[in-house]
Amino acid sequence: MRRAPFRAVIAALVALLGFALATQVRTASRSEAGLASARQEDLVRILDDLSARSQRLQSELADLEAVKARLTSGTDRRQAALDEARRRARTLAVLAGTSPATGPGIVLSVLDPQGTVRADVLLDAVEELRDAGAEAIQLGTVRVVASTYLVDGTSGGLTVDGQALQAPYRFLVVGDPRTLTAALDIPGGVVDTVARNDGASATVEQRSVVRITALRPASTPRYARPASTPAPRG
């Protein structure tokens, strides 16, 4: 039996875990600068946020270890690898924005009656949501993916991936509601940053079900093509 496919899947799982851990470290480092002047209740909120993220990563690690065990010690490793590939294909479709998404999450609403909230503030919101484990994000009518860009509009508002959006801005986010809310509410976080702009405010609503329907068309590779599969040995 060929082992290369199994090794490739295991390598992908290890890489995913490494990315998650690196994201956790980067987020903690970014928040460290403001801890010295934070109030006690703010420190408690930050600790709760970090504890929730740590639990999420531990859960992801347990899931990855279970998958590895199925791929390396099961009696039908080929079927296990196929099932895992299909599961990851569904997950990647959500991440790439080519599939709808539904699940618990939050709705982040940013009111900006005077047009003082700039694109960089909302881009920080997207990054903070991703760091907190957001699995799918929709901003207005735009599905947010890895390549999404936000710039200030020429006549006010925002341009998101070429589409013009006007305030109020509404984020639909699928992920753990408690962790996402804590990440946005930390001192110096998104809610505080938005409030520093004249007349602007941000509110977070936790929901048991958030439905994301905006889709991105699947892109056709310009240069890449499937590699030929070597003939099985033996």
C-alpha positions as CSV (number, residue, x, y, z in Angstrom):
1,M,0.0,0.0,0.0
2,R,1.3,3.5,-0.9
3,R,2.2,5.6,2.2
4,A,2.8,8.9,0.3
5,P,-0.9,10.1,0.5
6,F,-1.1,9.3,4.2
7,R,2.1,11.2,4.9
8,A,0.9,14.2,2.9
9,V,-2.3,14.4,4.9
10,I,-0.4,14.1,8.2
11,A,2.0,16.8,7.1
12,A,-0.9,19.1,6.2
13,L,-2.5,18.5,9.6
14,V,0.8,19.3,11.4
15,A,1.2,22.5,9.3
16,L,-2.3,23.6,10.2
17,L,-1.6,23.1,13.9
18,G,1.7,25.0,13.6
19,F,-0.2,27.9,12.0
20,A,-2.7,28.0,14.8
21,L,0.0,28.1,17.5
22,A,1.8,30.8,15.6
23,T,-1.3,32.9,15.4
24,Q,-1.9,32.5,19.2
25,V,1.7,33.7,19.9
26,R,1.4,36.7,17.6
27,T,-1.9,37.7,19.2
28,A,-0.5,37.5,22.7
29,S,2.5,39.5,21.8
30,R,0.5,42.3,20.2
31,S,-1.6,42.7,23.4
32,E,1.3,42.6,25.8
33,A,2.2,46.3,25.3
34,G,-1.0,47.5,26.9
35,L,-1.2,45.1,29.9
36,A,1.0,47.3,32.2
37,S,-1.6,50.1,32.3
38,A,-4.8,47.9,32.1
39,R,-7.3,47.9,35.0
40,Q,-7.9,44.7,37.0
41,E,-11.3,44.0,35.4
42,D,-9.7,44.5,32.0
43,L,-6.9,42.0,32.8
44,V,-9.6,39.5,33.9
45,R,-11.3,39.9,30.5
46,I,-8.0,39.5,28.7
47,L,-7.3,36.3,30.7
48,D,-10.7,34.9,29.9
49,D,-10.1,35.6,26.2
50,L,-6.7,33.9,26.3
51,S,-8.1,30.9,28.2
52,A,-10.9,30.5,25.7
53,R,-8.4,30.6,22.8
54,S,-6.1,28.1,24.6
55,Q,-9.1,25.7,25.1
56,R,-9.9,26.0,21.4
57,L,-6.4,25.2,20.4
58,Q,-6.3,22.2,22.7
59,S,-9.5,20.9,21.2
60,E,-8.0,21.4,17.7
61,L,-4.9,19.5,18.8
62,A,-7.0,16.6,20.1
63,D,-8.9,16.4,16.8
64,L,-5.7,16.4,14.8
65,E,-4.2,13.7,16.9
66,A,-7.4,11.6,16.5
67,V,-7.2,12.0,12.7
68,K,-3.5,11.0,12.8
69,A,-4.3,7.9,14.7
70,R,-7.0,6.9,12.2
71,L,-4.6,7.4,9.3
72,T,-1.7,5.5,10.8
73,S,-3.2,2.7,12.8
74,G,-6.7,2.0,11.4
75,T,-7.4,-1.2,9.5
76,D,-8.7,0.7,6.5
77,R,-6.3,3.6,6.3
78,R,-7.2,4.3,2.6
79,Q,-10.8,4.9,3.5
80,A,-9.8,7.0,6.5
81,A,-7.6,9.1,4.3
82,L,-10.4,9.5,1.7
83,D,-12.9,10.5,4.4
84,E,-10.5,13.1,5.9
85,A,-9.7,14.5,2.4
86,R,-13.5,15.0,1.8
87,R,-13.9,16.6,5.2
88,R,-11.0,19.0,4.6
89,A,-12.4,19.8,1.1
90,R,-15.7,20.9,2.8
91,T,-13.7,23.0,5.3
92,L,-11.6,24.6,2.6
93,A,-14.7,25.5,0.6
94,V,-15.9,27.5,3.6
95,L,-12.6,29.1,4.1
96,A,-12.3,30.0,0.4
97,G,-15.8,31.4,0.3
98,T,-17.1,29.1,-2.3
99,S,-19.6,27.5,0.1
100,P,-22.2,29.0,2.4
101,A,-21.6,28.8,6.1
102,T,-23.9,28.6,9.1
103,G,-23.3,28.1,12.8
104,P,-23.0,30.0,16.1
105,G,-21.3,33.4,15.9
106,I,-21.7,37.1,16.2
107,V,-23.0,40.2,14.4
108,L,-20.7,43.2,14.6
109,S,-22.3,46.5,13.7
110,V,-20.3,49.6,13.2
111,L,-22.2,52.9,13.2
112,D,-20.3,55.8,11.5
113,P,-22.7,58.7,10.9
114,Q,-19.9,61.2,10.3
115,G,-17.7,59.0,8.1
116,T,-14.8,59.0,10.4
117,V,-14.0,55.3,10.6
118,R,-11.3,54.5,8.1
119,A,-10.6,51.3,6.2
120,D,-7.6,50.4,8.4
121,V,-9.9,50.2,11.5
122,L,-12.2,47.7,9.8
123,L,-9.2,45.7,8.5
124,D,-8.0,45.5,12.1
125,A,-11.5,44.1,13.0
126,V,-11.1,41.4,10.3
127,E,-7.7,40.5,11.5
128,E,-8.8,40.4,15.2
129,L,-11.8,38.2,14.2
130,R,-9.5,35.8,12.4
131,D,-7.1,35.7,15.3
132,A,-10.0,34.8,17.6
133,G,-10.9,31.8,15.4
134,A,-13.5,33.2,13.0
135,E,-14.3,30.5,10.5
136,A,-16.3,32.6,8.0
137,I,-16.8,36.3,7.7
138,Q,-19.2,38.4,5.6
139,L,-18.9,42.2,5.5
140,G,-22.0,43.7,4.0
141,T,-22.6,41.8,0.8
142,V,-18.9,40.7,0.5
143,R,-17.5,37.3,1.6
144,V,-14.2,38.0,3.3
145,V,-11.4,35.6,2.3
146,A,-7.6,35.5,2.5
147,S,-7.2,37.8,-0.5
148,T,-9.9,40.4,0.6
149,Y,-8.8,44.0,0.6
150,L,-10.4,47.1,2.2
151,V,-9.6,50.7,1.1
152,D,-11.3,54.0,1.8
153,G,-13.9,54.9,-0.9
154,T,-13.3,57.9,-3.1
155,S,-16.6,59.5,-2.1
156,G,-16.9,58.1,1.5
157,G,-17.5,54.7,2.8
158,L,-15.4,51.7,1.9
159,T,-14.4,49.7,-1.1
160,V,-14.2,46.0,-0.3
161,D,-12.9,43.7,-3.1
162,G,-14.1,46.3,-5.6
163,Q,-17.6,46.7,-4.1
164,A,-18.6,50.0,-2.5
165,L,-20.1,49.8,1.0
166,Q,-21.6,52.5,3.1
167,A,-22.0,52.8,6.8
168,P,-23.4,51.3,8.9
169,Y,-21.0,48.3,8.4
170,R,-22.3,44.9,9.4
171,F,-20.1,41.9,9.9
172,L,-21.6,38.4,10.0
173,V,-19.1,36.0,11.7
174,V,-19.3,32.3,12.3
175,G,-17.2,31.1,15.3
176,D,-17.3,30.7,19.0
177,P,-19.5,33.7,20.1
178,R,-17.8,34.1,23.5
179,T,-14.3,34.1,22.2
180,L,-15.1,36.5,19.3
181,T,-16.9,38.9,21.6
182,A,-14.0,38.9,24.2
183,A,-11.5,39.6,21.4
184,L,-13.4,42.6,20.2
185,D,-14.0,44.0,23.7
186,I,-10.5,43.8,25.1
187,P,-9.0,47.2,26.1
188,G,-7.6,48.9,23.0
189,G,-9.5,46.5,20.8
190,V,-11.9,47.0,17.9
191,V,-14.8,48.4,20.0
192,D,-12.5,50.9,21.8
193,T,-10.8,51.9,18.6
194,V,-14.1,52.6,16.8
195,A,-15.4,54.6,19.7
196,R,-12.4,57.0,19.5
197,N,-13.8,58.3,16.1
198,D,-16.3,61.1,16.4
199,G,-19.9,59.8,16.6
200,A,-18.9,56.2,15.8
201,S,-19.7,53.1,17.8
202,A,-19.5,49.4,17.6
203,T,-21.8,46.8,19.1
204,V,-21.5,43.0,19.2
205,E,-24.5,40.7,19.3
206,Q,-24.0,37.0,20.1
207,R,-26.2,34.6,18.2
208,S,-26.8,30.9,18.3
209,V,-27.1,30.8,14.5
210,V,-25.4,33.0,11.9
211,R,-26.0,32.4,8.2
212,I,-23.4,33.5,5.7
213,T,-24.7,33.4,2.1
214,A,-22.3,35.6,0.2
215,L,-20.1,33.5,-2.1
216,R,-16.9,33.9,-4.0
217,P,-16.4,32.3,-7.4
218,A,-13.8,29.6,-7.5
219,S,-10.7,31.0,-9.3
220,T,-9.1,29.1,-12.2
221,P,-5.4,28.7,-11.8
222,R,-3.4,30.5,-14.4
223,Y,-0.2,28.6,-14.2
224,A,-0.8,25.6,-11.9
225,R,-2.1,22.3,-13.1
226,P,-2.5,18.9,-11.4
227,A,0.7,16.9,-11.2
228,S,0.8,13.5,-12.7
229,T,0.4,10.7,-10.2
230,P,3.2,8.1,-10.2
231,A,2.4,4.5,-10.7
232,P,2.0,2.4,-7.5
233,R,5.0,0.4,-6.5
234,G,4.8,-3.3,-6.3
